């Protein structure tokens, strides 16, 4: 996905998700400055079904997650990971 499309979808998902991470529900910061983009609460695009598992770049497979959740999900299923992050287990 090119940078322009990624920025558009990140902005769209930020608006749709009311500025909250799809996993932990915490507020995220939508920024394009490199210093802020490296912070754990920076907004990132997340593939719900990982590309390694056959997921695509289609909008229906994208969500916005904080950088911390995006980096720590690993190979877990997105729904199980979201439940774990919200202490629903």
DAFEN-V587871 format. One line per field, one symbol per residue. phi: phi as a letter, one per 20 degrees, with the letter a starting at -180 (. if undefined). A space follows every 10 residues. Layout:
phi=???
This chain:
phi=.fffffffff fffgffelmd ffeenffdde bcfgfffeff effcecefeg ffdnfdefgf ddbdcfgfff fdfmefffff fffffelee
